[in-house]
Amino acid sequence: MSTESAAVAAGPAAAPSLTAVFVRLKLTLLRNGLRQSTGRTLAYVSSVIVGLLFASGVVVGLIALRGNPHVGALVVLLTGILTLGWAAMPLFFPASDETLDPTRLVMLPLRPRPLIVSLLVASLVGIGPVVTLALVTGSVIAVADGAAAAAVGVVAVVLVVLVCVSLARAVATASVRLLTSRRGRDLAVLSGLFIAIGAQGVNIAAQKLGRPDGLSVLEPLGNVLRWVPPVSAVGAVDDAGHGEYGRALAGLGLTVLALVLLLWWWQRTLTTLMTSPDSSTLQAVEKDSARRSGERGLARLLSRGRTGTVILRSLRYGWRDPKSKMSWATALAAGLLVPVISAVQGNGSIYTAFSAATLLGLQMYNQFGQDTSAFWMVASTIATPRDAYQELRARALALALVAVPYVTLVVIGSAALIGPWSAFLEVYGLSLAVLGALLATGALSSALFPYSIPSEGNKNVAPGQGAIAWFSLFGGVVAGAVLCAPLLGLTIWLHVAGLHHLLWVLLPAGVVYGVGIAVLGLRLAAPRVVGRLPEILGAVSKG
């Protein structure tokens, strides 16, 4: 019998396992990514080392806390934070793993159910699942007491890891169209902001947990979280150790139910994604209707002259441009975060509300650099100081539309959280004066010290212009503080003289002074913009 006849008699060759193929694909993508550059390899190796060291330290600490009466609440909270991190990871880091994008598989003849199993197994390959496995294992060891608890702990570790990975996959699949769009890239840019806010939260929590009775404050939160899957699986280990087998079974059942629902949701969204059209197939009429809808809201309220056009353009830049959005979001969040952290720590002052006016006022700096290469279109419309004044005034008004209500809310919140209410009018008036002073110095700084903001990458200053950016920022802030000196002097004099019943005058004085100094700064900056227009164009175009 010939070789071909034998092959025909033996039947078709068995297809390779889909799961094995996806695991090899994941390893191949990882290996090829590391081969791209030495820097990428070093970054990955460093992240692995840091991740393993962090996990080892946490596991050792959890084991050391074994026997503590409140360690159950701690491990429940840790598991909850871990789960939240897995849910948020695809939203903030969509490009961290190319296999998270199932749209790359739409042309392949694959059924959803085996595809989900293969993707789930492939997702277990990586430093993230390993660190999660270590942290959950340490949590189980910290609360497991007895053979029954150990047996429940083995099941709990497997369930928690599977739920975390399935959650990340399901979220990535459900939002993949968003994550691969411009809005998704904007969301990724904002990840640094959320990390900074989270770090402040961890700092506050660490200070509270460092007290002698620190872990006891976690009990109320732990009692609620222990019934939220997959945290309920870790809570089941603690319950089994105390002989409460019914509660332990219920905790494991909730986690199993959550895993089944996640896999069902993942399958549904994956089927919809791989069979429905994307935005590239939509009819042009939908784009026309979207364009017409842009004339609603604020666009209808603003005038059709230069002022209204510039205000609308500035606000759209702040909403659509990733760099501008990041700058605005950071200022808004940090301005609110400073008073809140002060209030939580119990040593705050209502004067921390000045952070809102300061950070929002700094958005006036480098106005022309924020336009990047598009500034030449704006420059072509500026021929006289009047044109420059109208341009700067409209940009300042756009900022004030956001800053004034925001500063008002922050000052009111600070007075309510920190107090006293008797200082509200004083702080509010000074905040508006600070905002006006920064609008004035920001306009002058934009004309005298412009610099380029690169469109790509994470840099906010073009190479070689760092000194200009720092001088523009800090010089302007110092100048703004000097401009506020008259009102600050009046405030100090009223306090020293004991004329507290007259502090209310600082509110109207702050409003009038802030508006006046802002208008003066805009008028002084306008002729300088016209005179230095070629230099400004050259500076903002270097990126």
KAQUI-V569596 format. One record per helix or strand of 3 or more residues. SS is the DSSP state (@ for helix, = for strand). FROM is the first residue (numbers start at 1). TO is the last residue. Records with the same first field share a line. If there is no record, write none. Layout:
SS: FROM-TO + FROM-TO
This chain:
@: 3-10 + 18-34 + 38-64 + 71-92 + 98-100 + 102-105 + 112-123 + 127-143 + 147-174 + 176-179 + 182-189 + 191-209 + 214-225 + 231-241 + 245-275 + 279-281 + 284-293 + 298-301 + 306-320 + 322-345 + 350-364 + 369-379 + 385-417 + 421-448 + 466-483 + 485-496 + 500-502 + 505-531 + 533-540
